[in-house]
Amino acid sequence: MSSSRPKIRSMIALSVFAAVLGALLLVPLSAAAASIGPGYQQPGKPLNHLGGYLTPGGRVAYCIDPGLPSAVARDTGDSGVVGSVNGLGAAEMLRLNTLLDRYGETSDANTAAAVAMAVWTIAGNAAYQAEGGDGYALVRAPADQRMAIQALADRFRAEAAAVTATPPTAVLSISIDTGDDYGGILALDATPGVTGTVVLTNAVFADTGGYTRSPISAGARLAVVAVPPSGSTAYRILASSSDLVVPAAPPASVHVYSTSGAQTLVAAADSSSIVLAASASDLRDRLTPSLSTTAQSAAEVGGTVIDTASLLDVPSSGVHLRWFGYLQPIGSSTPQCAASTLAFESSEPVTITTDGVVASELFAVTDRSVGTVFWVATLTRNDVVVAKGICGDSAETTVITSPETPPHLPVVSG
């Protein structure tokens, strides 16, 4: 009896060791190791995985190094978000991250398998094809699921290829009601989903009880009403926004999980919102233009005469300038600028869109315009006179004379 005890103790010890070893084999060798995630493993090769891996933090990540040893059961470190992997440029990084953002975090085996195949195509296609490409990858999945996985992978690749880096935009504009000098529409043409607030200067929103600030979103068309500053005649409507938020979109970067001597895993980088600013100015500017003119001081019959105008605060549309010259009656003691004394008139109005100096056409001088001519320049906006010269202005006076008659020389006969 006594001789059998050591054998019994040995058997018990061996059983305990086997139990402990079996328990160890059931858990990862490292507390910071990646593990098999959604997808399929090739029969007889449990680490030959087609699909996603679970990072130590619980995210679903995908291999970008086909052919390298599995990251499972090795220490996997979080390398953070990077702007390039495997030498990929910004366009490829955006496609890769968009794919991961849309479909990477999944528990569906077929989806994960298709994402893995698409990721390999984008991030390591040369190595992927050298390993056998889709045909080699699909042997890891059940035969009755391979066609569905292939179709998903082809769809994901097509979607990724169509992704382009289009920068978000936001443009404010103000259009003026041609029938109402104080009414207009503020528009925000922007990337879909953009929202924010806009602030008006010298105007209010017509539909918000007179507020100068209002929420706005892409595609909005808001009625505005001009409110001139107290005592001011020269002003413009301004609109501005500094908080236009673009919906979060995948950036051209990915979250990397590195394992020494093994596959690199990637997951989607977190999307982030972008804030844009935009401003606009009333297209009509709602300014009262100023006008000053200077005429040619003297001219002779047979020549030409010209008038020039200097303009400030010119509205950007609907503005025209014309010149009129009035010949003063002989013996008149006060300037007379009426239809009865009109001697010169612009053949057609000049369209004005900016501040500056504008010259009239060259008016031909005839013997019917000898005398003193007073010029009056007239500026109109939408056929309404907004600025006009003063009849008799000394700077707008031209004295027209006949050329001197040469002396008559007697004819000497031979």
NUDOKOL-192574 format. One record per residue (C-alpha): residue in three letters; chain; x, y, z. Coordinates in pm, whole numbers, plus 50000, padded with zeros to 5 digits. Each point is the difference from the previous one (the first is absolute). Last residue first. Layout:
BEGIN
> aa;ch;xx;yy;zz
> ALA;A;X;Y;Z
...
END
This chain:
BEGIN
> aa;ch;xx;yy;zz
> GLY;A;50284;64159;38833
> SER;A;49694;50052;50213
> VAL;A;50019;50022;50375
> VAL;A;49697;49856;50179
> PRO;A;49941;50166;50331
> LEU;A;50026;49777;50310
> HIS;A;49691;49929;50208
> PRO;A;50104;49929;50360
> PRO;A;49927;49642;50122
> THR;A;49658;49958;50164
> GLU;A;50046;49881;50363
> PRO;A;49831;49668;50073
> SER;A;49650;50034;50135
> THR;A;49969;49973;50377
> ILE;A;49865;49760;50258
> VAL;A;50035;50078;50372
> THR;A;49947;49685;50206
> THR;A;49862;50002;50353
> GLU;A;49966;49702;50231
> ALA;A;50264;50096;50251
> SER;A;49821;50337;50038
> ASP;A;49676;49819;50087
> GLY;A;49723;50185;49813
> CYS;A;49744;49717;50012
> ILE;A;50089;49772;50288
> GLY;A;50088;49634;49933
> LYS;A;49769;49712;50078
> ALA;A;49996;49693;50224
> VAL;A;49739;49729;50069
> VAL;A;49762;50057;49706
> VAL;A;49764;49700;49972
> ASP;A;50011;49795;49677
> ASN;A;50118;49684;50182
> ARG;A;50285;50204;50140
> THR;A;50065;50335;49837
> LEU;A;50302;50232;49989
> THR;A;49965;50337;49823
> ALA;A;50288;50220;49883
> VAL;A;49908;50367;49941
> TRP;A;50224;50210;49778
> PHE;A;49971;50379;49960
> VAL;A;50094;50131;49655
> THR;A;50109;50359;49936
> GLY;A;50002;50120;49639
> VAL;A;50032;49840;49661
> SER;A;49784;49689;49979
> ARG;A;49841;50058;49657
> ASP;A;50345;50053;49844
> THR;A;50063;49632;50061
> VAL;A;50184;49806;50271
> ALA;A;49996;49618;49978
> PHE;A;49955;49828;50336
> LEU;A;50265;49749;50095
> GLU;A;49834;49734;50217
> SER;A;49997;50052;50370
> ALA;A;50285;49900;50223
> VAL;A;49967;49786;50313
> VAL;A;50217;50028;50310
> GLY;A;49965;49732;50266
> ASP;A;49762;49801;50219
> THR;A;49854;49685;49854
> THR;A;49707;49873;49792
> ILE;A;49908;50292;49769
> THR;A;49812;49952;49672
> VAL;A;50042;50301;49770
> PRO;A;49675;50143;49862
> GLU;A;49957;50043;49623
> SER;A;50056;50282;49747
> SER;A;50089;50226;50290
> GLU;A;49844;50344;49955
> PHE;A;50137;50337;49881
> ALA;A;49825;50331;49916
> LEU;A;49703;50008;50240
> THR;A;49882;50361;50048
> SER;A;49624;49944;49940
> ALA;A;50002;49672;50192
> ALA;A;50116;50184;50307
> CYS;A;50323;50097;50170
> GLN;A;50006;50378;50039
> PRO;A;50271;50157;50209
> THR;A;49917;50355;50111
> SER;A;50102;50332;49838
> SER;A;49903;49908;49646
> GLY;A;50126;50256;49745
> ILE;A;50040;49745;49724
> PRO;A;49812;49680;50091
> GLN;A;50208;49734;50175
> LEU;A;50074;49682;49808
> TYR;A;49909;49693;50212
> GLY;A;50209;49681;49997
> PHE;A;49856;49668;50118
> TRP;A;50199;49697;50112
> ARG;A;49873;49651;50088
> LEU;A;50093;49740;50263
> HIS;A;49836;49664;50071
> VAL;A;49967;49779;50311
> GLY;A;49794;49677;50017
> SER;A;50270;49795;50168
> SER;A;50304;50024;50226
> PRO;A;49894;50302;50200
> VAL;A;50254;50283;49966
> ASP;A;50140;50128;50328
> LEU;A;50220;50257;49823
> LEU;A;49992;50148;49650
> SER;A;50223;50246;49812
> ALA;A;49851;50136;49676
> THR;A;50165;50134;49687
> ASP;A;49872;50235;49727
> ILE;A;50126;50022;49643
> VAL;A;50006;50252;49715
> THR;A;50085;49954;49635
> GLY;A;50141;50215;49724
> GLY;A;49846;50171;49697
> VAL;A;49884;50296;50200
> GLU;A;50243;50066;50279
> ALA;A;50018;49869;50356
> ALA;A;50061;50129;50350
> SER;A;49980;49883;50364
> GLN;A;49966;49627;49939
> ALA;A;49755;49887;50266
> THR;A;50058;49878;50354
> THR;A;49748;49786;50186
> SER;A;49926;49882;50354
> LEU;A;49755;49722;50089
> SER;A;49924;49827;50329
> PRO;A;49819;49668;50012
> THR;A;49730;49917;50258
> LEU;A;50082;49646;50105
> ARG;A;49757;49708;50026
> ASP;A;50280;49762;49912
> ARG;A;49797;49867;49707
> LEU;A;50161;49660;50045
> ASP;A;49950;50023;50378
> SER;A;50317;49858;50147
> ALA;A;50066;49642;50101
> SER;A;50200;49807;50258
> ALA;A;50106;49644;50071
> ALA;A;50179;49807;50275
> LEU;A;50044;49625;50022
> VAL;A;50015;49753;50291
> ILE;A;50094;49640;49927
> SER;A;49861;49698;50186
> SER;A;50211;49695;50078
> SER;A;49988;49636;49900
> ASP;A;50193;49754;50214
> ALA;A;50267;49806;49817
> ALA;A;49870;49667;49874
> ALA;A;50189;49686;50097
> VAL;A;50339;49869;49893
> LEU;A;50203;49691;50089
> THR;A;50368;49945;49927
> GLN;A;50091;49634;49958
> ALA;A;50280;49843;50197
> GLY;A;50364;50046;50102
> SER;A;49910;50257;50264
> THR;A;49625;50064;50015
> SER;A;49866;50341;49908
> TYR;A;49646;50138;50027
> VAL;A;49938;50295;49766
> HIS;A;49701;50236;49992
> VAL;A;49955;50132;49646
> SER;A;50042;50330;49814
> ALA;A;49847;50197;49713
> PRO;A;49713;50127;50215
> PRO;A;49655;49837;50020
> ALA;A;49722;50262;50013
> ALA;A;49837;50189;50287
> PRO;A;49725;50235;49887
> VAL;A;50125;50348;49899
> VAL;A;49939;50266;50265
> LEU;A;49952;50364;49899
> ASP;A;50119;50192;50307
> SER;A;50163;50317;49867
> SER;A;49707;50153;49816
> SER;A;49970;50335;49827
> ALA;A;49747;50217;49819
> LEU;A;50056;50362;49902
> ILE;A;49749;50250;49865
> ARG;A;50150;50319;49862
> TYR;A;50007;50363;50108
> ALA;A;50011;50357;49876
> THR;A;49691;50200;50101
> SER;A;50059;50000;50373
> GLY;A;49804;50192;50262
> SER;A;49909;49684;50193
> PRO;A;50149;49695;49832
> PRO;A;49790;49880;49706
> VAL;A;49782;49692;50070
> ALA;A;49984;49769;49699
> VAL;A;49749;49714;50017
> VAL;A;50097;49635;49971
> ALA;A;49813;49692;49875
> LEU;A;50179;49669;50065
> ARG;A;50084;49737;49736
> ALA;A;50164;49695;50158
> GLY;A;50175;49739;49785
> ALA;A;50249;49907;50271
> SER;A;49877;50104;50343
> ILE;A;49935;50326;50184
> PRO;A;49921;50109;50354
> SER;A;49930;50375;50028
> ARG;A;50163;50318;50128
> THR;A;49886;50356;49915
> TYR;A;49654;49946;50147
> GLY;A;49703;50201;49872
> GLY;A;49716;49767;50087
> THR;A;50153;49689;49850
> ASP;A;49849;49992;49649
> ALA;A;50150;50319;49857
> PHE;A;50353;49936;50121
> VAL;A;50160;50334;50081
> ALA;A;50234;50235;49814
> ASN;A;50281;50251;50052
> THR;A;50234;49724;50119
> LEU;A;49874;49643;49994
> VAL;A;50120;49701;50204
> VAL;A;49984;49640;49879
> THR;A;49970;49685;50207
> GLY;A;50109;49643;49932
> THR;A;49915;49690;49803
> VAL;A;50166;49804;49718
> GLY;A;49817;49676;49919
> PRO;A;50065;50003;49629
> THR;A;50314;50199;49903
> ALA;A;49902;50362;49959
> ASP;A;49789;50256;49819
> LEU;A;49866;50234;50267
> ALA;A;49760;50263;49866
> LEU;A;49890;50341;50131
> ILE;A;49704;50141;49809
> GLY;A;49919;50367;49950
> GLY;A;49778;50293;50085
> TYR;A;50094;50365;50051
> ASP;A;50017;50122;49640
> ASP;A;49682;49811;49918
> GLY;A;49915;49916;49640
> THR;A;50343;49867;49911
> ASP;A;49996;49782;50312
> ILE;A;50364;49977;50094
> SER;A;50206;49681;50009
> ILE;A;50227;49936;50297
> SER;A;50258;49722;49998
> LEU;A;50161;49767;50254
> VAL;A;50233;49726;49880
> ALA;A;50091;49687;50197
> THR;A;50226;49727;49864
> PRO;A;50134;49664;50113
> PRO;A;50315;49874;49825
> THR;A;49940;49717;49754
> ALA;A;50243;49714;50059
> THR;A;49866;49731;49772
> VAL;A;49836;49665;50076
> ALA;A;49898;49811;49684
> ALA;A;50275;49740;50039
> ALA;A;49876;49924;50350
> GLU;A;49648;49930;49877
> ALA;A;50130;49772;49725
> ARG;A;50221;49812;50246
> PHE;A;49711;49954;50244
> ARG;A;49779;49865;49723
> ASP;A;50264;49753;49879
> ALA;A;50053;49882;50359
> LEU;A;49626;49955;50050
> ALA;A;49967;49793;49681
> GLN;A;50301;49787;50098
> ILE;A;49853;49938;50346
> ALA;A;49667;49888;49852
> MET;A;50174;49765;49755
> ARG;A;50219;49856;50277
> GLN;A;49720;49921;50244
> ASP;A;49906;49645;49884
> ALA;A;50365;49899;49981
> PRO;A;50063;50089;50363
> ALA;A;50268;50269;50036
> ARG;A;50377;49947;50024
> VAL;A;50017;49898;49634
> LEU;A;49885;50358;49926
> ALA;A;50339;50154;50067
> TYR;A;50187;49791;49741
> GLY;A;49747;50074;49727
> ASP;A;49984;50367;50096
> GLY;A;50370;50060;49950
> GLY;A;50249;49711;49978
> GLU;A;50269;50100;50251
> ALA;A;50178;50208;49735
> GLN;A;49671;50176;49934
> TYR;A;49976;50105;50363
> ALA;A;50367;50104;50012
> ALA;A;49948;50231;49702
> ASN;A;49660;50118;50131
> GLY;A;50116;50110;50341
> ALA;A;49790;50294;50121
> ILE;A;49720;50027;49746
> THR;A;49956;49637;49890
> TRP;A;50075;49870;50351
> VAL;A;49730;50227;50141
> ALA;A;49748;49872;49743
> MET;A;50068;49637;50096
> ALA;A;49975;50079;50372
> VAL;A;49676;50194;49944
> ALA;A;49852;49698;49817
> ALA;A;50087;49766;50290
> ALA;A;49857;50245;50255
> THR;A;49675;50029;49804
> ASN;A;49972;49622;49967
> ALA;A;50064;49941;50372
> ASP;A;49750;50258;50125
> SER;A;50110;50155;50329
> THR;A;50088;50332;49842
> GLU;A;50218;50303;50066
> GLY;A;50177;50012;49664
> TYR;A;49707;50083;49770
> ARG;A;49960;50373;49954
> ASP;A;50299;50133;50196
> LEU;A;50233;49727;49875
> LEU;A;49910;50070;49637
> THR;A;50026;50377;50055
> ASN;A;50338;49947;50167
> LEU;A;50140;49809;49704
> ARG;A;49860;50241;49742
> LEU;A;50139;50302;50190
> MET;A;50337;49829;50036
> GLU;A;50004;49927;49627
> ALA;A;49939;50368;49916
> ALA;A;50251;50123;50261
> GLY;A;50283;49783;49872
> LEU;A;50082;49647;50113
> GLY;A;50360;49921;50098
> ASN;A;49904;49682;50187
> VAL;A;49805;50216;50247
> SER;A;49941;50375;49988
> GLY;A;49828;50269;50205
> VAL;A;50029;49823;50334
> VAL;A;49763;49958;50295
> GLY;A;50133;49823;50306
> SER;A;50271;49736;50032
> ASP;A;49797;49781;50238
> GLY;A;50220;49703;50084
> THR;A;49935;49632;49936
> ASP;A;50194;49750;50209
> ARG;A;49969;49665;49830
> ALA;A;49721;49740;50034
> VAL;A;49850;50091;49660
> ALA;A;50207;50232;49779
> SER;A;50016;49734;49731
> PRO;A;50326;49951;49812
> LEU;A;50052;50199;49679
> GLY;A;49855;49887;49666
> PRO;A;49745;50279;49960
> ASP;A;50116;50313;50184
> ILE;A;49704;50241;50030
> CYS;A;49814;49794;50261
> TYR;A;49665;50132;50121
> ALA;A;49871;50149;50324
> VAL;A;49680;49950;50202
> ARG;A;50028;50199;50323
> GLY;A;50001;49838;50345
> GLY;A;50284;50195;50162
> PRO;A;50236;49703;49980
> THR;A;49920;49993;49625
> LEU;A;49747;49754;49863
> TYR;A;50093;49872;49657
> GLY;A;49796;50024;49681
> GLY;A;49941;49761;49713
> LEU;A;50175;49712;49825
> HIS;A;50219;49816;50251
> ASN;A;50283;49751;49948
> LEU;A;50058;49985;50378
> PRO;A;49769;49700;50040
> LYS;A;50176;49799;49727
> GLY;A;49835;49654;49995
> PRO;A;49692;50140;49829
> GLN;A;50070;50357;49877
> GLN;A;49860;50254;50245
> TYR;A;49696;50218;49929
> GLY;A;49880;50349;50089
> PRO;A;49925;50202;50314
> GLY;A;50290;50036;50245
> ILE;A;50305;49791;50087
> SER;A;50204;50153;50279
> ALA;A;50247;50286;50042
> ALA;A;50232;49977;50300
> ALA;A;50030;50240;50291
> ALA;A;49927;49750;50281
> SER;A;50256;49775;49838
> LEU;A;49997;49622;49946
> PRO;A;49635;50019;49910
> VAL;A;49774;49764;50197
> LEU;A;49897;49636;49934
> LEU;A;50357;49872;49988
> LEU;A;50056;50114;50355
> ALA;A;49699;49800;50121
> GLY;A;50135;49686;49833
> LEU;A;50338;50051;50165
> VAL;A;49833;50034;50342
> ALA;A;49794;49685;49947
> ALA;A;50302;49807;49876
> PHE;A;50203;50111;50301
> VAL;A;49721;49892;50238
> SER;A;49974;49660;49829
> LEU;A;50376;49949;50020
> ALA;A;49999;50084;50369
> ILE;A;49714;49756;50063
> MET;A;50178;49727;49804
> SER;A;50320;50059;50188
> ARG;A;49820;49989;50335
> ILE;A;49837;49669;49903
> LYS;A;50335;49858;49891
> PRO;A;50158;50108;50326
> ARG;A;49719;49830;50191
> SER;A;50032;49659;49832
> SER;A;50292;49873;50208
> SER;A;49811;50055;50324
> MET;A;49725;49761;49899
END
